[in-house]
Amino acid sequence: MAASGAVEAGPPGAAAAPSSAPARDHLFRPISAEDEELQPTEIESLCMNCYRNGMTRLLLTKIPFFREIIVSSFSCEHCGWNNTEIQSAGRIQDQGVRYTLTVRAQEDMNREVVKTDSATTRIPELDFEIPAFSQKGALTTVEGLISRAISGLEQDQPTRRANEEAVAERIDKFIVKLKELKQVASPFTLVIDDPSGNSFVENPHAPQKDESLEITRYSRTLQQEEMLGLRAGAPEEKPEEEDFRKEVLQFNTNCPECNAPAQTNMKLVQIPHFKEVIIMATNCENCGHRTNEVKSGGAIEPLGTRITFHITDPSDMTRDLLKSETCSVEIPELEFELGMAVLGGKFTTLEGMLNDIRELILEGNMKAHFIMDDPAGNSYLQNVYAPEDDPEMKVEQYKRTFDQNEELGLNDMKTEGYETGLAAQR
């Protein structure tokens, strides 16, 4: 039977409801060697060691100045296996509790201790800790806690000496230190931290204050509430988008030229100092036709964007360029204009975009302005000085005209107040 990590009942000594108090007091009697009526309940139960029947004894009792607990003890006469543990008979308390006891004399080793399975036990002077849920709950003493820890460390020492002699030697030295604590040659600190609030260290001077014992009650963290089962576990983390960006997605399609089966590759790319775009490329093995297209990974921006770049050097041809399908291109010096939707979306370089007129520009015989006007705000020209401003490039944000909104289909799109209209129609 596992000890429960239950929460704090009402304050010590709090009275129960009048109708149930007599019955509860009869069930949970103060623990005392002189109370002959305080007898355990015996239940025949299966031994999990030899799978024959053993005996479980349950004792419902009260800890003075604390609360009710259930002490259970199992023993098997066939194989000799036995087990003792405790459970809180109350609920998980509203706050966690931390007992910090300074052990100065042998009398402190005899203090009664209730340690639930959700409690963590520490001895800071030895940098020693028994984590929560690594032991079952116990009704014992300070000395009993240390003896239990020693027994747990000694249990696997023969195996360690055979397989890991150096580790076994270090544990032997640590066991000696724990045994020295039982002699109380010098003061040490015992900390029992229980987020369920159901552990207890006796104050032999109760109801007077104990100068050697500090009791701290605290609010539990989310992790502690999850550990006690009071809160659902945190949702699984979603896969990071970065993992998705590293993948190239593939899907089957037909070649736009010969209609033969072809494959399209699609990848999400983050353009520095801009936004995410989707690049799609199709390669037909039948006729050799190749296409590539770029789609914006985001929505239409609130404002249109006009990028005016002054081409002054052949090295400008290497700048990355994203032209969305809604972007028009203009070169005033050549009286050249490329309308919206011509060529579709492209992610290329300035040289790639000006391939048809490269003889005039690439040799540097002519300086020109390259203007990209995108009312959707989803086009981009690389700024090689980023994050500083580019002296040869001007980026303008502007409010779209009615005609531009019409071309983008925004005039008839209602994004606010539509719920009111639907309610009126009903």
Solvent accessible surface area in square Angstrom, and as a share of the most:
residue,aa,sasa,rsa
1,M,106,0.48
2,A,66,0.51
3,A,3,0.02
4,S,42,0.27
5,G,14,0.13
6,A,10,0.08
7,V,4,0.02
8,E,25,0.11
9,A,25,0.19
10,G,35,0.34
11,P,101,0.64
12,P,69,0.43
13,G,80,0.77
14,A,63,0.49
15,A,102,0.79
16,A,50,0.38
17,A,59,0.46
18,P,121,0.76
19,S,107,0.69
20,S,53,0.34
21,A,25,0.20
22,P,92,0.58
23,A,65,0.50
24,R,85,0.31
25,D,75,0.39
26,H,128,0.57
27,L,101,0.50
28,F,12,0.05
29,R,60,0.22
30,P,79,0.50
31,I,60,0.30
32,S,50,0.32
33,A,114,0.89
34,E,159,0.71
35,D,34,0.18
36,E,148,0.67
37,E,126,0.57
38,L,24,0.12
39,Q,123,0.55
40,P,55,0.35
41,T,78,0.46
42,E,97,0.44
43,I,81,0.41
44,E,114,0.51
45,S,36,0.23
46,L,91,0.45
47,C,0,0.00
48,M,127,0.57
49,N,88,0.45
50,C,41,0.24
51,Y,145,0.55
52,R,137,0.50
53,N,79,0.41
54,G,6,0.06
55,M,60,0.27
56,T,14,0.08
57,R,85,0.31
58,L,36,0.18
59,L,37,0.18
60,L,48,0.24
61,T,0,0.00
62,K,54,0.23
63,I,4,0.02
64,P,71,0.44
65,F,125,0.52
66,F,17,0.07
67,R,19,0.07
68,E,31,0.14
69,I,1,0.01
70,I,40,0.21
71,V,23,0.13
72,S,6,0.04
73,S,40,0.26
74,F,21,0.09
75,S,43,0.28
76,C,5,0.03
77,E,157,0.71
78,H,81,0.36
79,C,53,0.32
80,G,51,0.49
81,W,101,0.35
82,N,101,0.52
83,N,33,0.17
84,T,80,0.46
85,E,1,0.01
86,I,1,0.00
87,Q,40,0.18
88,S,14,0.09
89,A,27,0.21
90,G,27,0.26
91,R,124,0.45
92,I,37,0.19
93,Q,0,0.00
94,D,104,0.54
95,Q,69,0.31
96,G,0,0.00
97,V,0,0.00
98,R,72,0.26
99,Y,8,0.03
100,T,37,0.22
101,L,1,0.00
102,T,36,0.21
103,V,0,0.00
104,R,136,0.50
105,A,43,0.33
106,Q,86,0.38
107,E,124,0.56
108,D,16,0.08
109,M,0,0.00
110,N,97,0.50
111,R,9,0.03
112,E,43,0.19
113,V,0,0.00
114,V,0,0.00
115,K,1,0.00
116,T,1,0.01
117,D,13,0.07
118,S,0,0.00
119,A,0,0.00
120,T,22,0.13
121,T,3,0.02
122,R,76,0.28
123,I,3,0.02
124,P,75,0.47
125,E,96,0.43
126,L,35,0.17
127,D,135,0.70
128,F,27,0.11
129,E,88,0.40
130,I,13,0.07
131,P,72,0.45
132,A,26,0.20
133,F,97,0.40
134,S,67,0.43
135,Q,40,0.18
136,K,82,0.35
137,G,0,0.00
138,A,12,0.09
139,L,47,0.23
140,T,30,0.17
141,T,49,0.28
142,V,0,0.00
143,E,58,0.26
144,G,23,0.22
145,L,5,0.02
146,I,4,0.02
147,S,38,0.24
148,R,72,0.26
149,A,7,0.06
150,I,11,0.05
151,S,68,0.44
152,G,40,0.38
153,L,43,0.21
154,E,72,0.32
155,Q,138,0.61
156,D,70,0.36
157,Q,3,0.01
158,P,88,0.55
159,T,81,0.47
160,R,54,0.20
161,R,118,0.43
162,A,85,0.66
163,N,112,0.58
164,E,96,0.43
165,E,112,0.50
166,A,62,0.48
167,V,47,0.27
168,A,1,0.01
169,E,90,0.40
170,R,151,0.55
171,I,30,0.15
172,D,45,0.23
173,K,139,0.59
174,F,50,0.21
175,I,9,0.05
176,V,82,0.47
177,K,100,0.42
178,L,0,0.00
179,K,95,0.40
180,E,97,0.44
181,L,21,0.10
182,K,44,0.19
183,Q,131,0.58
184,V,19,0.11
185,A,97,0.75
186,S,71,0.46
187,P,83,0.52
188,F,3,0.01
189,T,28,0.16
190,L,3,0.01
191,V,11,0.07
192,I,1,0.01
193,D,17,0.09
194,D,0,0.00
195,P,6,0.04
196,S,0,0.00
197,G,1,0.01
198,N,1,0.01
199,S,1,0.00
200,F,15,0.06
201,V,3,0.01
202,E,55,0.24
203,N,34,0.18
204,P,74,0.47
205,H,102,0.46
206,A,27,0.21
207,P,114,0.72
208,Q,124,0.55
209,K,157,0.67
210,D,9,0.05
211,E,145,0.65
212,S,21,0.13
213,L,14,0.07
214,E,105,0.47
215,I,86,0.44
216,T,49,0.28
217,R,96,0.35
218,Y,34,0.13
219,S,88,0.57
220,R,39,0.14
221,T,71,0.41
222,L,102,0.51
223,Q,131,0.58
224,Q,43,0.19
225,E,36,0.16
226,E,61,0.27
227,M,80,0.36
228,L,23,0.12
229,G,65,0.62
230,L,87,0.43
231,R,117,0.43
232,A,88,0.68
233,G,56,0.54
234,A,78,0.60
235,P,121,0.76
236,E,164,0.73
237,E,168,0.75
238,K,178,0.75
239,P,122,0.76
240,E,119,0.53
241,E,108,0.48
242,E,92,0.41
243,D,75,0.39
244,F,89,0.37
245,R,42,0.15
246,K,154,0.65
247,E,90,0.40
248,V,79,0.46
249,L,62,0.31
250,Q,108,0.48
251,F,88,0.37
252,N,128,0.66
253,T,48,0.28
254,N,84,0.43
255,C,3,0.02
256,P,95,0.60
257,E,120,0.54
258,C,50,0.30
259,N,106,0.55
260,A,17,0.13
261,P,118,0.74
262,A,11,0.09
263,Q,84,0.37
264,T,9,0.05
265,N,59,0.30
266,M,51,0.23
267,K,69,0.29
268,L,27,0.13
269,V,41,0.23
270,Q,84,0.37
271,I,4,0.02
272,P,92,0.58
273,H,133,0.59
274,F,55,0.23
275,K,37,0.16
276,E,41,0.18
277,V,0,0.00
278,I,50,0.26
279,I,46,0.23
280,M,44,0.20
281,A,40,0.31
282,T,19,0.11
283,N,65,0.33
284,C,1,0.01
285,E,169,0.76
286,N,109,0.56
287,C,64,0.39
288,G,47,0.45
289,H,52,0.23
290,R,178,0.65
291,T,54,0.31
292,N,85,0.43
293,E,65,0.29
294,V,3,0.01
295,K,69,0.29
296,S,31,0.20
297,G,39,0.37
298,G,44,0.43
299,A,81,0.62
300,I,70,0.35
301,E,60,0.27
302,P,113,0.71
303,L,74,0.37
304,G,0,0.00
305,T,13,0.07
306,R,74,0.27
307,I,8,0.04
308,T,26,0.15
309,F,0,0.00
310,H,54,0.24
311,I,6,0.03
312,T,52,0.30
313,D,68,0.35
314,P,71,0.45
315,S,70,0.45
316,D,14,0.07
317,M,6,0.02
318,T,97,0.56
319,R,11,0.04
320,D,55,0.29
321,L,0,0.00
322,L,3,0.01
323,K,0,0.00
324,S,6,0.04
325,E,59,0.26
326,T,26,0.15
327,C,0,0.00
328,S,26,0.17
329,V,2,0.01
330,E,70,0.31
331,I,1,0.00
332,P,57,0.36
333,E,69,0.31
334,L,45,0.22
335,E,163,0.73
336,F,71,0.29
337,E,123,0.55
338,L,28,0.14
339,G,31,0.30
340,M,63,0.28
341,A,71,0.55
342,V,68,0.39
343,L,102,0.51
344,G,20,0.19
345,G,1,0.01
346,K,55,0.23
347,F,61,0.26
348,T,39,0.23
349,T,46,0.27
350,L,0,0.00
351,E,75,0.33
352,G,39,0.37
353,M,23,0.10
354,L,4,0.02
355,N,73,0.38
356,D,133,0.69
357,I,34,0.17
358,R,99,0.36
359,E,106,0.48
360,L,87,0.43
361,I,5,0.02
362,L,48,0.24
363,E,123,0.55
364,G,42,0.41
365,N,116,0.59
366,M,59,0.27
367,K,130,0.55
368,A,1,0.00
369,H,61,0.27
370,F,0,0.00
371,I,28,0.14
372,M,1,0.01
373,D,31,0.16
374,D,0,0.00
375,P,4,0.02
376,A,3,0.02
377,G,5,0.05
378,N,10,0.05
379,S,4,0.02
380,Y,23,0.09
381,L,6,0.03
382,Q,53,0.23
383,N,37,0.19
384,V,82,0.47
385,Y,104,0.40
386,A,31,0.24
387,P,118,0.74
388,E,120,0.54
389,D,129,0.67
390,D,8,0.04
391,P,105,0.66
392,E,58,0.26
393,M,25,0.11
394,K,116,0.49
395,V,81,0.47
396,E,58,0.26
397,Q,107,0.47
398,Y,34,0.13
399,K,174,0.74
400,R,33,0.12
401,T,78,0.45
402,F,143,0.59
403,D,98,0.51
404,Q,40,0.18
405,N,34,0.18
406,E,89,0.40
407,E,116,0.52
408,L,29,0.14
409,G,41,0.40
410,L,39,0.20
411,N,53,0.27
412,D,134,0.69
413,M,115,0.51
414,K,135,0.57
415,T,97,0.56
416,E,145,0.65
417,G,50,0.48
418,Y,108,0.41
419,E,122,0.55
420,T,102,0.59
421,G,29,0.28
422,L,85,0.42
423,A,62,0.48
424,A,87,0.68
425,Q,150,0.67
426,R,229,0.83
